[in-house]
């Protein structure tokens, strides 16, 4: 490959000035809504609007934004950005139909590989926060409904005064190779025939990244590994993960699949992988995720260049 496939991994750009100190200002959102220079990313049902040219719609504030869940995303090139989030199924109100017909609502999965890097970052940040709010409306200590404060970055319980912050769940995802440089791929029990990917799993309390890699690989396939290295990470707001991409070298090769998680697992040489994809027996992953990029890094070519015969 001409470049490392991890170098342009979607949603990993860090151009936003998150401007955390400004979140404490209780008047911040009102001030930004009143400023026509502010730009708003509108989400409906977790989907955002695109302009006709395919980039993210970032519009001035509108009066109806005050009735939505408002989130301060920070500043991009000095311009303040808000997310106006609506939980309902995407669909334009009648009085805005003409504008929104020219700016369809799309999922982040649909467009993250095509958006400019800074816009994918805005969308991912807004979606991750929206998903957290949708799942954390009640205090885990007393069960009372919480209120949104700190410009959308904190939920506070008015009953016991506790504060709750957005969750990000770390997960390891790993390209495991053996002494012959074969790659270990597996099919989850919920996936269709032919869909294979690298192994992954959540980091448990008290665990290191390397510890999680070794445990997950062994639990899911009975393979033991060493030489574990972190190579890249990727926000994954579906709903709230941070994927920690790693490589590892297998010290054993016999496969015993965890029956409630893994339907099948296989070792692939590069030629075997290309042959299986060409025959349609293995489905290559899309390039949105770090999983696909880890496979590409091992394979030495882009997955979207492989086509079934």
C-alpha positions in Angstrom: 0.0 0.0 0.0 1.1 3.6 -0.6 0.3 4.6 2.9 -0.7 3.2 6.3 -4.5 2.6 6.2 -4.7 3.8 9.8 -3.5 7.2 8.8 -6.9 8.4 7.4 -9.1 6.5 9.8 -12.6 8.2 9.9 -13.7 10.1 13.0 -10.1 10.4 14.4 -9.4 14.0 13.4 -9.0 16.4 16.4 -9.7 19.9 15.0 -12.4 20.9 17.4 -11.5 23.3 20.2 -13.8 21.7 22.8 -13.7 24.9 24.9 -14.6 23.1 28.1 -14.3 26.1 30.4 -17.2 27.9 28.5 -19.6 25.1 29.3 -19.9 26.3 32.9 -21.6 29.5 31.8 -25.3 29.0 32.3 -26.1 31.6 29.6 -23.8 30.1 27.0 -26.5 28.3 25.0 -28.9 31.3 24.9 -26.0 33.6 23.8 -25.0 31.2 21.0 -28.6 30.8 19.8 -28.9 34.6 19.6 -25.7 34.8 17.5 -26.2 34.4 13.8 -22.5 33.4 13.4 -23.1 30.3 15.4 -23.4 27.1 13.4 -25.9 24.3 14.2 -25.6 20.6 13.3 -29.2 19.2 13.5 -29.7 15.6 14.4 -33.0 13.7 14.2 -33.1 10.2 15.4 -29.3 10.2 15.4 -29.1 11.4 11.8 -27.7 14.6 10.5 -28.4 16.8 7.5 -26.2 17.0 4.4 -26.0 19.9 1.9 -26.7 19.0 -1.7 -22.9 18.9 -2.3 -22.6 16.1 0.3 -21.0 18.0 3.2 -22.5 18.4 6.6 -25.2 21.1 6.9 -24.0 23.7 9.4 -26.7 26.3 9.5 -27.4 29.4 11.6 -29.6 29.0 14.7 -33.4 28.9 14.3 -36.1 29.6 17.0 -37.2 25.9 17.0 -33.7 24.9 18.2 -34.5 26.2 21.7 -37.0 23.3 22.0 -34.4 20.6 21.2 -31.6 19.0 23.3 -28.8 21.5 22.7 -25.2 20.5 23.0 -22.2 22.8 22.8 -19.7 21.0 20.6 -17.0 23.7 20.8 -15.3 25.9 18.2 -14.1 25.0 14.8 -11.9 27.6 13.1 -13.1 30.0 15.8 -16.8 29.5 15.1 -19.0 28.1 17.9 -20.9 25.0 17.0 -24.1 23.5 18.5 -25.9 20.3 18.0 -29.7 20.5 18.1 -30.9 17.0 18.7 -34.4 15.6 18.2 -35.2 12.0 19.2 -38.0 11.4 16.7 -37.6 9.5 13.5 -36.1 11.7 10.8 -38.6 13.7 8.9 -38.8 17.4 8.0 -41.6 19.5 9.4 -44.0 20.7 6.7 -42.9 24.4 7.0 -39.2 23.4 6.4 -39.9 20.7 3.8 -38.3 22.4 0.9 -35.0 23.1 2.7 -34.7 19.7 4.2 -35.5 18.0 0.9 -32.2 19.5 -0.4 -30.4 18.3 2.8 -31.4 14.6 3.5 -30.8 13.1 6.9 -28.2 10.4 7.0 -26.5 8.2 9.5 -22.8 8.6 10.5 -22.2 5.1 9.2 -23.5 6.2 5.8 -21.1 9.2 5.4 -18.2 9.1 7.8 -15.7 7.9 5.1 -16.8 10.6 2.7 -17.1 13.7 5.0 -14.2 16.1 5.5 -12.4 14.9 8.6 -13.5 17.8 10.8 -17.1 17.3 9.9 -17.0 13.6 10.7 -15.5 14.7 14.1 -18.4 17.1 14.7 -21.0 14.4 13.7 -19.3 11.7 15.9 -19.2 14.1 18.9 -22.8 15.1 18.6 -24.0 11.5 18.1 -22.0 10.2 21.0 -23.4 12.8 23.3 -26.9 12.3 22.0 -26.7 8.6 22.6 -25.5 9.2 26.2 -28.4 11.5 26.9 -30.9 9.1 25.5 -29.8 6.4 27.9 -29.1 8.3 31.0 -32.1 10.4 31.8 -32.5 9.1 35.4 -30.1 9.3 38.4 -28.4 5.9 39.0 -28.3 6.8 42.7 -31.9 7.7 43.5 -33.9 7.1 40.3 -35.1 10.7 39.9 -35.1 12.4 36.5 -31.9 14.4 35.9 -31.5 17.8 34.2 -29.1 18.8 31.5 -26.4 21.3 32.5 -23.0 22.4 31.5 -24.1 23.0 27.9 -25.1 19.4 27.4 -22.0 17.8 29.0 -23.4 17.0 32.4 -26.7 15.6 33.8 -27.4 16.7 37.4 -29.9 15.2 39.8 -32.0 17.9 41.4 -33.0 15.5 44.2 -29.5 14.4 45.5 -27.3 16.9 43.8 -25.1 14.2 42.1 -23.6 14.9 38.7 -23.2 12.4 35.9 -20.9 12.7 32.9 -20.8 11.2 29.4 -19.8 7.5 29.2 -17.2 6.2 26.8 -16.6 2.4 27.0 -13.1 1.3 25.9 -13.0 -1.8 23.7 -10.0 -3.6 22.3 -9.9 -4.7 18.7 -7.0 -6.7 17.5 -5.2 -8.2 14.5 -3.8 -11.5 15.7 -1.2 -13.2 13.5 0.6 -16.5 13.9 4.2 -17.5 13.2 3.3 -17.9 9.5 1.8 -14.4 9.5 -1.7 -15.8 9.0 -4.5 -13.5 10.3 -7.1 -14.8 12.7 -10.7 -13.8 11.7 -13.9 -14.8 13.3 -17.7 -14.7 12.6 -19.9 -13.6 15.5 -23.0 -15.8 16.1 -25.3 -12.9 15.1 -23.6 -12.2 11.7 -24.6 -13.7 8.4 -22.6 -16.4 6.6 -19.3 -15.2 5.2 -18.9 -12.1 7.4 -15.6 -12.3 9.1 -13.7 -9.7 11.2 -10.9 -9.4 13.7 -11.7 -10.1 17.3 -12.9 -7.4 19.7 -14.2 -7.0 23.2 -14.7 -4.5 26.1 -12.0 -3.7 28.6 -13.1 -4.9 32.0 -12.5 -3.0 35.3 -9.0 -3.2 36.6 -7.7 -4.4 33.3 -4.9 -3.0 31.0 -5.3 -2.8 27.2 -2.8 -5.7 26.8 -4.6 -7.7 29.4 -7.9 -7.2 27.7 -6.5 -8.3 24.3 -5.0 -11.5 25.7 -8.2 -12.3 27.7 -10.6 -11.6 24.8 -8.6 -13.6 22.3 -8.3 -16.6 24.6 -12.0 -16.5 25.7 -13.3 -16.3 22.2 -10.9 -18.7 20.4 -8.6 -20.4 23.0 -5.6 -18.8 21.3 -2.8 -17.5 23.5 -1.0 -14.3 22.4 2.0 -12.1 23.3 3.9 -9.2 21.7 0.7 -7.0 22.1 1.1 -3.5 20.7 -1.3 -0.6 20.5 -1.4 0.9 17.0 -4.4 3.3 16.7 -7.7 4.2 18.3 -11.1 5.3 16.9 -14.2 6.8 18.5 -17.2 4.6 17.8 -20.4 6.3 18.9 -22.6 3.3 18.2 -23.5 4.0 21.0 -20.5 4.9 23.1 -17.2 3.1 22.5 -13.6 4.0 22.0 -12.0 1.3 19.9 -8.3 0.6 20.9 -6.7 -1.0 17.9 -3.9 -3.5 18.6 -1.7 -6.2 17.1 -0.7 -9.4 18.8 1.3 -12.5 17.9 -0.2 -15.9 18.6 1.8 -18.5 20.6 -0.8 -21.2 20.0 -3.0 -21.9 16.9 -5.6 -24.5 17.8 -9.1 -22.8 17.7 -11.9 -23.6 20.1 -14.7 -21.0 19.6 -16.7 -19.6 22.5 -20.1 -21.0 21.7 -22.2 -18.1 22.9 -20.2 -15.5 21.0 -18.3 -17.0 18.0 -19.9 -19.1 15.2 -16.6 -19.9 13.5 -13.0 -18.7 13.5 -10.3 -19.3 10.9 -6.6 -18.6 10.1 -6.1 -16.9 6.7 -3.0 -16.4 4.7 -3.1 -13.4 2.4 -3.7 -15.6 -0.7 -6.4 -17.5 1.1 -8.2 -14.3 2.1 -8.1 -12.9 -1.4 -9.3 -16.2 -2.9 -12.2 -16.4 -0.4 -13.3 -12.9 -1.1 -13.1 -13.4 -4.8 -15.2 -16.5 -4.5 -17.8 -14.7 -2.4 -17.3 -16.9 0.6 -15.9 -14.1 2.7 -17.3 -10.6 2.8 -14.8 -7.8 3.1 -15.7 -5.2 5.7 -16.4 -1.6 4.8 -13.6 0.9 5.4 -15.4 3.0 8.1 -14.2 0.9 11.0 -10.7 0.3 12.4 -11.4 -3.4 12.0 -11.2 -3.0 8.2 -8.1 -0.9 8.5 -6.3 -3.5 10.6 -7.1 -6.1 8.0 -5.8 -3.8 5.2 -2.6 -3.1 7.2 -1.9 -6.9 7.3 -3.1 -7.5 3.7 -1.2 -4.7 2.1 -4.1 -3.4 0.0 -7.5 -1.8 0.3 -10.5 -4.0 1.0 -12.7 -2.0 -1.4 -10.3 -3.1 -4.2 -11.2 -6.8 -3.6 -14.2 -7.9 -5.6 -16.0 -11.3 -5.7 -15.8 -12.9 -9.1 
